[in-house]
Amino acid sequence: MSPVTSDFHHLPHVKIQSQSKKALWITLALTVFFTVVEIIGGVVSNSLALLSDSAHMASDVLALGLSMVALYMATRPPNRRFTFGFLRFEIIASFLNGLTLAAIAVWILWEGIERFLHPEPIQFRLMLGIAAIGLIVNVTLTIVLSRSMKEEDNLNVQSALWHFIGDLISSIGVILSALLIYFTGWTIFDPIISLVIAAIIFTGGVKIMRESYLILMEAVPDEFDLEQIRADIRSIEGVEDVHDMHLWAISTDHYSLSAHVFINEHIQPLCVILAVNEMLKEKYGIEHATIQVEHAMLHDHGSYGKAFLAKKKPPQA
């Protein structure tokens, strides 16, 4: 008999996100094309603002590549080694994307300081023309990814969206820089705008890294109140205590919960488990829960169990 490749799972640990895939393919194609155009334009025009934007666009190509890999990895089913499937790769890709954003921001900051110390002439018309094209491209890509996010929530796609929000702001900054240089003749506006762009990009990168870090560290997701969930479980008939409870996210919309409960010995334990699972699913949308039924007299819980039994013991006459 051939070995079973995976256990039975009542909740599939996979994502089939056709809308996200379509949006990312469109975005990747347009980004690769415009990145080449912008790099050439930045070198020819000698604009740091334009070069900083092209560097950010280059990082977008990497980010989108990671996002595409993450989406395809998420479609793979669990196996003996990866029992939760490959959903967590989405979060790893998001963290790397955020780190890329922060690294690009630091590079732009360094180049901006260099340009402050050593100003260089700029070809205004070429800089403005390419920036205008970039604005149109980035507006289009931001809309495509925003619509995808409304249909399928995904931190991976959100990290890609942050890249293009940064690009959109960068394009606006480059155009503003070009206009200021045209009307004033002060090329110092080029590095100034670059530093503003760097600050915005860095903020987005840190935000994505923080969200990814919290998921990777299995922190309780912000949308849940752990103590309220504990109280709701305790309110179910037969449940006398809830302890050793954990709630974490596998990916952006896949949550898992585990808890140990002391129950009344006169209540059917399977009924308690069923009631807890139904409550978690209906009230909180948590479909993957593991509830361990215990009795303080049979399972050693040290001082915690002794305190529970002392509290439960009726006073002697």
KAZIWO-V481810 format. One record per pair of residues at least 24 apart in sequence whose ideal C-beta (glycine too) atoms are under 10 Angstrom apart, sorted by the first residue. I is the first residue (numbers start at 1). J is the second residue. If there is no record, write none. Layout:
# KAZIWO-V481810
I_J / I_J
This chain:
# KAZIWO-V481810
3_80 / 4_80 / 5_77 / 5_78 / 5_79 / 5_80 / 6_77 / 6_78 / 6_79 / 6_80 / 6_81 / 6_82 / 6_83 / 6_85 / 7_78 / 7_79 / 7_80 / 7_83 / 9_77 / 9_78 / 9_83 / 9_84 / 9_85 / 9_288 / 10_277 / 10_287 / 10_288 / 11_250 / 11_254 / 11_255 / 11_256 / 11_281 / 11_286 / 11_287 / 11_288 / 11_289 / 12_77 / 12_78 / 12_85 / 12_254 / 13_74 / 13_76 / 13_77 / 13_78 / 13_82 / 13_83 / 13_84 / 13_85 / 13_86 / 13_87 / 13_88 / 13_250 / 13_251 / 13_254 / 13_256 / 13_288 / 14_73 / 14_74 / 14_75 / 14_76 / 14_77 / 14_78 / 14_85 / 14_86 / 14_87 / 14_254 / 15_70 / 15_71 / 15_73 / 15_74 / 15_75 / 15_76 / 15_85 / 15_86 / 15_87 / 15_90 / 15_152 / 15_154 / 15_156 / 15_251 / 15_252 / 15_253 / 15_254 / 16_71 / 16_74 / 16_75 / 16_152 / 17_71 / 17_74 / 17_75 / 17_90 / 17_148 / 17_151 / 17_152 / 17_153 / 17_154 / 17_156 / 17_157 / 18_71 / 18_151 / 18_152 / 19_147 / 19_148 / 19_149 / 19_150 / 19_151 / 19_152 / 19_154 / 19_157 / 20_67 / 20_68 / 20_70 / 20_71 / 20_74 / 20_145 / 20_148 / 20_149 / 20_151 / 20_152 / 20_153 / 20_154 / 20_156 / 20_157 / 20_160 / 21_67 / 21_68 / 21_71 / 21_72 / 21_75 / 21_148 / 21_152 / 21_157 / 22_144 / 22_148 / 23_67 / 23_141 / 23_143 / 23_144 / 23_145 / 23_146 / 23_147 / 23_148 / 23_149 / 23_151 / 23_152 / 23_154 / 23_157 / 23_160 / 23_161 / 24_63 / 24_64 / 24_65 / 24_67 / 24_68 / 24_70 / 24_71 / 24_144 / 24_145 / 24_148 / 24_154 / 24_156 / 24_157 / 24_160 / 25_64 / 25_68 / 25_71 / 26_140 / 26_141 / 26_144 / 26_145 / 26_148 / 27_60 / 27_61 / 27_63 / 27_64 / 27_67 / 27_68 / 27_137 / 27_140 / 27_141 / 27_142 / 27_144 / 27_145 / 27_148 / 27_157 / 27_160 / 27_161 / 27_163 / 27_164 / 28_60 / 28_61 / 28_63 / 28_64 / 28_65 / 28_67 / 28_68 / 28_141 / 28_160 / 29_64 / 30_137 / 30_138 / 30_140 / 30_141 / 30_144 / 31_57 / 31_58 / 31_60 / 31_61 / 31_63 / 31_64 / 31_65 / 31_137 / 31_138 / 31_141 / 31_160 / 31_163 / 31_164 / 31_167 / 32_57 / 32_58 / 32_60 / 32_61 / 32_64 / 32_65 / 33_137 / 34_60 / 34_61 / 34_130 / 34_133 / 34_134 / 34_136 / 34_137 / 34_138 / 34_141 / 34_167 / 35_59 / 35_60 / 35_61 / 35_134 / 35_137 / 36_61 / 37_130 / 37_133 / 37_134 / 37_137 / 38_130 / 38_131 / 38_133 / 38_134 / 38_137 / 38_167 / 38_170 / 38_171 / 38_174 / 39_130 / 40_126 / 40_130 / 41_123 / 41_126 / 41_127 / 41_129 / 41_130 / 41_131 / 41_133 / 41_134 / 42_126 / 42_127 / 42_130 / 42_131 / 42_174 / 44_123 / 44_126 / 44_127 / 44_130 / 45_121 / 45_122 / 45_123 / 45_124 / 45_125 / 45_126 / 45_127 / 45_128 / 45_129 / 45_130 / 45_131 / 45_178 / 46_115 / 46_120 / 46_121 / 46_122 / 46_123 / 46_126 / 46_127 / 46_187 / 46_190 / 47_115 / 47_120 / 47_122 / 47_123 / 47_124 / 47_126 / 47_127 / 47_128 / 47_130 / 47_131 / 47_174 / 47_177 / 47_178 / 47_181 / 47_187 / 47_190 / 47_193 / 47_194 / 48_108 / 48_111 / 48_112 / 48_114 / 48_115 / 48_116 / 48_119 / 48_120 / 48_122 / 48_127 / 48_174 / 48_177 / 48_187 / 48_190 / 48_191 / 48_193 / 48_194 / 48_195 / 49_108 / 49_112 / 49_115 / 49_122 / 49_127 / 49_131 / 49_170 / 49_171 / 49_173 / 49_174 / 49_175 / 49_176 / 49_177 / 49_178 / 49_181 / 49_189 / 49_190 / 49_191 / 49_192 / 49_193 / 49_194 / 49_195 / 49_196 / 49_197 / 50_122 / 50_123 / 50_126 / 50_127 / 50_128 / 50_130 / 50_131 / 50_134 / 50_170 / 50_171 / 50_174 / 50_177 / 50_178 / 50_190 / 50_194 / 51_108 / 51_111 / 51_115 / 51_174 / 51_190 / 51_194 / 52_104 / 52_105 / 52_107 / 52_108 / 52_109 / 52_111 / 52_112 / 52_115 / 52_170 / 52_173 / 52_174 / 52_190 / 52_191 / 52_193 / 52_194 / 52_195 / 52_197 / 52_198 / 52_201 / 53_108 / 53_130 / 53_131 / 53_134 / 53_138 / 53_166 / 53_167 / 53_169 / 53_170 / 53_171 / 53_173 / 53_174 / 53_193 / 53_194 / 53_197 / 53_201 / 54_130 / 54_134 / 54_167 / 54_170 / 54_174 / 55_103 / 55_104 / 55_105 / 55_107 / 55_108 / 55_111 / 55_170 / 55_201 / 56_100 / 56_101 / 56_104 / 56_105 / 56_107 / 56_108 / 56_163 / 56_164 / 56_166 / 56_167 / 56_169 / 56_170 / 56_171 / 56_197 / 56_198 / 56_201 / 57_104 / 57_134 / 57_137 / 57_138 / 57_163 / 57_164 / 57_166 / 57_167 / 57_170 / 57_171 / 58_100 / 58_104 / 59_97 / 59_100 / 59_101 / 59_103 / 59_104 / 59_105 / 59_107 / 59_163 / 59_166 / 59_167 / 59_201 / 59_205 / 60_97 / 60_100 / 60_101 / 60_104 / 60_138 / 60_141 / 60_160 / 60_163 / 60_164 / 60_166 / 60_167 / 61_163 / 62_96 / 62_97 / 62_100 / 62_104 / 62_163 / 63_93 / 63_94 / 63_96 / 63_97 / 63_98 / 63_100 / 63_101 / 63_156 / 63_159 / 63_160 / 63_162 / 63_163 / 63_164 / 63_208 / 64_97 / 64_141 / 64_145 / 64_157 / 64_159 / 64_160 / 64_163 / 64_164 / 65_93 / 66_90 / 66_92 / 66_93 / 66_94 / 66_95 / 66_96 / 66_97 / 66_100 / 66_156 / 66_159 / 66_160 / 67_93 / 67_94 / 67_96 / 67_97 / 67_145 / 67_154 / 67_156 / 67_157 / 67_158 / 67_159 / 67_160 / 67_161 / 67_163 / 68_93 / 68_156 / 68_160 / 69_93 / 69_156 / 70_94 / 70_96 / 70_97 / 70_154 / 70_155 / 70_156 / 70_157 / 70_159 / 70_160 / 70_251 / 71_152 / 71_154 / 71_156 / 71_157 / 74_154 / 74_156 / 74_251 / 74_254 / 84_250 / 84_251 / 84_254 / 84_256 / 84_288 / 85_250 / 85_251 / 85_254 / 86_251 / 87_156 / 87_249 / 87_250 / 87_251 / 87_252 / 87_253 / 87_254 / 88_215 / 88_216 / 88_249 / 88_250 / 88_251 / 88_254 / 89_156 / 89_251 / 90_154 / 90_155 / 90_156 / 90_157 / 90_159 / 90_212 / 90_215 / 90_250 / 90_251 / 90_252 / 90_254 / 91_155 / 91_156 / 91_159 / 91_211 / 91_212 / 91_213 / 91_214 / 91_215 / 91_216 / 91_249 / 91_250 / 91_251 / 91_252 / 92_156 / 92_212 / 92_215 / 92_216 / 93_155 / 93_156 / 93_159 / 93_160 / 93_212 / 94_154 / 94_155 / 94_156 / 94_157 / 94_158 / 94_159 / 94_160 / 94_162 / 94_208 / 94_209 / 94_211 / 94_212 / 94_213 / 94_215 / 94_216 / 94_251 / 94_252 / 95_155 / 95_159 / 95_208 / 95_209 / 95_210 / 95_211 / 95_212 / 95_213 / 95_215 / 95_216 / 96_159 / 96_208 / 96_209 / 96_212 / 97_155 / 97_156 / 97_158 / 97_159 / 97_160 / 97_162 / 97_163 / 97_204 / 97_205 / 97_208 / 97_209 / 97_212 / 98_155 / 98_159 / 98_162 / 98_163 / 98_204 / 98_205 / 98_206 / 98_207 / 98_208 / 98_209 / 98_210 / 98_211 / 98_212 / 98_213 / 99_205 / 99_206 / 99_208 / 99_209 / 99_212 / 100_159 / 100_163 / 100_201 / 100_205 / 100_208 / 100_209 / 101_159 / 101_162 / 101_163 / 101_166 / 101_200 / 101_201 / 101_202 / 101_203 / 101_204 / 101_205 / 101_206 / 101_207 / 101_208 / 101_209 / 102_198 / 102_201 / 102_202 / 102_203 / 102_204 / 102_205 / 102_206 / 102_208 / 102_209 / 103_201 / 103_202 / 103_205 / 104_163 / 104_166 / 104_197 / 104_198 / 104_201 / 104_202 / 104_205 / 105_166 / 105_195 / 105_197 / 105_198 / 105_199 / 105_200 / 105_201 / 105_202 / 105_203 / 105_204 / 105_205 / 105_206 / 106_198 / 106_201 / 106_202 / 106_205 / 107_198 / 108_170 / 108_191 / 108_194 / 108_195 / 108_196 / 108_197 / 108_198 / 108_199 / 108_201 / 108_202 / 109_191 / 109_194 / 109_195 / 109_197 / 109_198 / 109_199 / 109_201 / 109_202 / 110_198 / 111_191 / 111_194 / 111_195 / 111_198 / 112_190 / 112_191 / 112_192 / 112_193 / 112_194 / 112_195 / 112_196 / 112_197 / 112_198 / 113_191 / 113_194 / 113_195 / 114_191 / 115_187 / 115_188 / 115_190 / 115_191 / 115_192 / 115_194 / 115_195 / 116_188 / 116_190 / 116_191 / 116_192 / 116_194 / 116_195 / 117_191 / 118_191 / 119_186 / 119_187 / 119_188 / 119_190 / 119_191 / 120_187 / 120_190 / 120_191 / 121_187 / 122_177 / 122_178 / 122_181 / 122_182 / 122_187 / 122_189 / 122_190 / 123_178 / 124_177 / 124_178 / 124_179 / 124_181 / 124_182 / 124_185 / 124_187 / 125_178 / 125_182 / 126_178 / 127_174 / 127_175 / 127_177 / 127_178 / 127_181 / 127_182 / 127_190 / 128_174 / 128_175 / 128_177 / 128_178 / 128_179 / 128_181 / 128_182 / 129_178 / 130_171 / 130_174 / 130_175 / 130_178 / 131_170 / 131_171 / 131_172 / 131_173 / 131_174 / 131_175 / 131_176 / 131_177 / 131_178 / 131_179 / 132_171 / 132_174 / 132_175 / 132_178 / 133_171 / 134_167 / 134_168 / 134_170 / 134_171 / 134_172 / 134_174 / 134_175 / 135_167 / 135_168 / 135_170 / 135_171 / 135_172 / 135_174 / 135_175 / 136_171 / 137_164 / 137_167 / 137_168 / 137_171 / 138_163 / 138_164 / 138_165 / 138_166 / 138_167 / 138_168 / 138_169 / 138_170 / 138_171 / 138_172 / 139_164 / 139_167 / 139_168 / 139_171 / 139_172 / 140_164 / 140_168 / 141_165 / 141_167 / 141_168 / 142_166 / 142_167 / 142_168 / 152_252 / 152_253 / 153_251 / 153_252 / 153_253 / 154_251 / 154_252 / 154_253 / 155_208 / 155_211 / 155_212 / 155_215 / 155_249 / 155_251 / 155_252 / 155_253 / 156_208 / 156_212 / 156_251 / 156_252 / 157_252 / 158_207 / 158_208 / 158_211 / 158_252 / 159_204 / 159_205 / 159_207 / 159_208 / 159_209 / 159_211 / 159_212 / 160_208 / 161_204 / 161_208 / 162_201 / 162_203 / 162_204 / 162_205 / 162_207 / 162_208 / 163_201 / 163_204 / 163_205 / 163_208 / 165_200 / 165_201 / 165_204 / 166_197 / 166_198 / 166_200 / 166_201 / 166_202 / 166_203 / 166_204 / 166_205 / 167_197 / 167_201 / 168_200 / 169_196 / 169_197 / 169_200 / 169_201 / 169_204 / 170_194 / 170_196 / 170_197 / 170_198 / 170_200 / 170_201 / 171_197 / 172_197 / 173_197 / 173_200 / 211_249 / 211_252 / 212_252 / 214_248 / 214_249 / 215_248 / 215_249 / 215_250 / 215_251 / 215_252 / 216_248 / 216_249 / 217_248 / 218_246 / 218_247 / 218_248 / 218_249 / 218_250 / 218_256 / 219_247 / 219_248 / 219_249 / 220_245 / 220_246 / 220_247 / 220_248 / 220_249 / 220_255 / 220_257 / 221_247 / 221_248 / 221_249 / 221_252 / 221_253 / 221_255 / 222_249 / 223_249 / 223_255 / 223_284 / 223_285 / 224_248 / 224_249 / 224_255 / 224_257 / 224_284 / 224_285 / 224_286 / 225_284 / 226_257 / 228_283 / 228_284 / 229_257 / 229_259 / 229_279 / 229_280 / 229_283 / 229_284 / 229_286 / 230_259 / 232_276 / 232_279 / 232_280 / 232_283 / 232_284 / 233_257 / 233_259 / 233_261 / 233_272 / 233_275 / 233_276 / 233_279 / 233_280 / 233_289 / 233_291 / 234_261 / 234_262 / 235_279 / 236_261 / 236_263 / 236_267 / 236_271 / 236_272 / 236_273 / 236_274 / 236_275 / 236_276 / 236_278 / 236_279 / 237_263 / 237_264 / 237_267 / 237_271 / 237_272 / 237_275 / 238_262 / 238_263 / 238_264 / 238_265 / 238_266 / 238_267 / 238_268 / 238_269 / 238_271 / 238_272 / 238_273 / 238_275 / 238_276 / 238_293 / 239_263 / 239_264 / 239_267 / 239_272 / 239_275 / 239_276 / 239_291 / 239_293 / 240_264 / 240_265 / 240_267 / 240_295 / 240_296 / 240_308 / 240_311 / 240_312 / 241_294 / 241_296 / 241_301 / 241_304 / 241_305 / 241_308 / 241_311 / 241_312 / 242_276 / 242_291 / 243_294 / 243_301 / 243_304 / 243_305 / 243_308 / 244_292 / 244_294 / 244_301 / 244_304 / 245_291 / 246_290 / 247_280 / 247_284 / 247_286 / 247_289 / 250_288 / 253_285 / 254_286 / 254_287 / 254_288 / 255_280 / 255_284 / 255_285 / 255_286 / 255_287 / 255_288 / 255_289 / 256_286 / 256_287 / 256_288 / 256_289 / 256_290 / 257_284 / 257_286 / 257_287 / 257_288 / 257_289 / 257_290 / 257_291 / 258_288 / 258_289 / 258_290 / 258_291 / 258_292 / 259_289 / 259_290 / 259_291 / 259_292 / 260_290 / 260_291 / 260_292 / 260_293 / 260_294 / 260_299 / 260_301 / 261_291 / 261_292 / 261_293 / 261_294 / 262_293 / 262_294 / 262_295 / 262_296 / 262_297 / 262_299 / 262_301 / 262_305 / 262_308 / 262_309 / 262_312 / 263_291 / 263_293 / 263_294 / 263_295 / 264_295 / 264_312 / 265_295 / 265_297 / 265_298 / 267_293 / 269_293 / 269_294 / 269_295
